[in-house]
């Protein structure tokens, strides 16, 4: 599990709302984190699940990690798996796949 760059980001990506169980429906939810791709985005409140990718923290200015989205698809393709039609292995449904190979697991409170 990735540790986020600052307390503001931690609160932003972990906020929950009793009125809106789906974060994409909550107007107070601003940032979403996708562990599988190790990427952050500003939620676009248009009724769907759109986000605008961001590369820097809106609060502390820290450089956020580069997305691993392309690497995810490349790794599945290398294994002969089509992400759109084949069953995706369980380790690829979370950050487990890149944590194991990158060694980027950090403890809470450490910098970016």
N, C-alpha and C positions, 0 to 999 in steps of 0.2 A: 504494500500500500504506500503510495507516495505521500510525503508530508508536504504541505503547501507552504508557500513562501512567507506568509505573515498571518497574524490572527484574523485580520479582515477577510482574507481569502478563505481561511478555514471556515469562518462563519458563513461566508457567501455560498460555498459549495456544499455545506452540510445543513443549511437551513431547511426547516420543514414548516408546513402550514396545516393547521387543523381544518381550514376551510377548503384548501386545494391540495388533496393528496398527491396530485401530479404536479411537480415543480413547474412544468411548462405552462400550467394554467394559472399559476400564482404571480400576480404583478409585482410582488416583493422579491421574487427569485430573479437574480440578475445574472449570475455566472453559473455555468454547468461545467463539471469536470468529467471526462470520459476516461476512466482508468485503462480500459482496453487499448486505447490509442494514446494515452498519456497526453491528452490535449484539453485545452480550456476554450470556452466560448461564451460570448455574451448572448443570453437568451433573447430571441426575437419573439415577442409576444404577438404572434399572428394567428393563433389557434392551432398551430402545429408544433413540431419539435425542432424548428430551425434555430441555428446558432451562427454567430459570426465569430470565427476563430480569432483568438488574441495571442499575442506573443510576449506581452508585458503585463504585469499585475497592475490593475487600475488604481490600487491603493499605495503600494510601496515601490512600484516601478521595476521590480525584479524581472529579469528575463525568464520567461517560462520555458519549460522544456520544448524541444522540437517535437512535433507530432510524430507518432510512430505508425500512423494510419497506412502510409504506403508500404512500410516494412511489414505490417500485419498481412496485407494482401500478398506481398511478395513471398513471405514465409509460407502462407497457405498454398500458393501456387507452386512453390518449390516442393511441397509435399503432395502435389497433385490434387489439392482440394479446391473446388470452386465454391467460394463463400456465398454465392447466390443460389446454388442448387444442392450442394453437398452438406452433410452434417459437419458443423464446425466442432473440433475437439474441445472438451471442457476447459482446458488451460488457455484457449484462445478467446474465451468469453469473458475474461477478466484480465488483469494486469500480470497474471502469473507468467505468461509466455515471455514478456520482455524483462520482468524482474529477474528471472532466473539467468538470462543471458547477459544482461547489462550490469548486474551487481549495483543497481542504483537505489537500493532500499536505504532510506534515511530515517533517522529517528525524529519524532515530533520536536519542533522547536529549532531544528538546524536550519541554516540558511539555504538558499536556492542551489 
